[in-house]
């Protein structure tokens, strides 16, 4: 009965409230493609002046040349699940996540970008990773893509998945195939498990994305392409890329090695793979990812779709400290509230409407993605629907900051927290450096880890100079603003409904 009531709640909320309406039915809506990369470093996109050594991403750079490069984009959390919750809803996930930690979930009564676009005539499809921190591997949960607006889905529901091992035989032979990060075996096509042999997931997901474009080229579509590259296991890369980068060869998992979980954590650190080897494997993996993005752009060109397609590419959090990712000149990494954990690569193009080859220096956040897509599609949200981000379209054209960026941007993840306001950052951050998983040399640790620190980001992007004693009044001002924000988030918790399994 509880399950039936929850389904009824979803039905009433999505179908009966008329949550969105079209602003201009005569204007051709653009196709929209959202590409989410996994753990890509802030310096690992070669369109940036701060690009890391040996990094080349010519196809990602094509998007930047056709559009806009953002160098001050923030995610809402330093790990994938909370970050993705905000990307797909345009809201702070702290509004419903009482623990403000790893597993925010997706409430029944929060509309996603896919639901909003689908209700206004878009054909919606998702390819790749789905991760809101709860209900993994469960096709009946609200968190599963087919249950929050996607008409088609192929991919997995977890933190991570093996890049090569996607077949039923390995799934049955492995003692623990369904971990949160260490998962392998069949993936989902909609709600049915399907297996693949002799494939590589980055290539497979691009193949599926191209088929979606081919099938829907005469419609208006929203494609959510969420790669699991360049997440661990970083050593898993097609042989031609491994050889190109002279990277170490690591055997794929076999059940004779023991549990998949043990195998996964054995190689997610510097140890069995050297520091230099990690970086080479990362660049090989990134090279493969970039080539696949090139395939996507080429297909759009073939169908004459590129001019009126809004493409957004963003990393879900800062570069991982264990893979060889590079976040310089930022300090910190994924898992931390230093800039390297929450400031990410972001590029956007829409040749028909946006300038090309533009660098946009003003602060933005991934909560701006949903409002941007709605404005591009000519959709006005009902007043009952609010976002914590704002559209980027007019600000980019005018080279002005968004109205929302004039407000403080706040973060909370377990014990760590931060507030950024007009270039100032008050933060309590901790480095990721456990002894049992050594990190790579590409990561610059924070200079004030475990201490409350105040930084002027306009002058100190690397967070090296703690001004909390010198600028004590500014610190008090930011502390009061953060406390007010946190109080609002806590007050909001009772307004959200979650799916529950029987």
Buried (B, 14 or more C-beta within 10 A) or exposed (E): EEEEEBBEBBEEBBEEEEBBEBEEEEEEBBBBBBBBBBBBBBBBBBBBEBBBEEBBBBBBBBBBBBBBBBBBBBBBBBBBBBBBBBBBBBBBBBBBBEEBBBBBBBBBBBBBBBBBBBBBEBBBBBBBBBBBBBBBBBBBBBBBBBBBBBBBBBBBBBBBBBBBBBBBEBBEEBEBBBBBBBBBBBBBEBEEEEBBEEBBBBBBBBBBBBBBBEEBBEEBBBBBBBBBBBBBBBBBBBEEBBEBBEBBEBEBBEBEEBBBBEBBBBBBBBEEBEBBBBBBBBBBBBBBBBBBBBBBBEBBEEBEBBBBBBBBBBBBBBBBBBBBBBBBBBBBBBBBBBBBBBBBBBBBBBBEBBBEEBEBEBBBBBBBBBBBBBBBBBBBBEEEBEBBBBBBBEBBEEEEBBEBBEBBBBBBBBEBBBBBBEEBBBBBBBBBBEEEBBBBEBBBBBBBBEEBBBBBBEEBBBBEBBBBEEBEEBBEBBBEBBEEBBEEBEEBEEEBBBBEEE
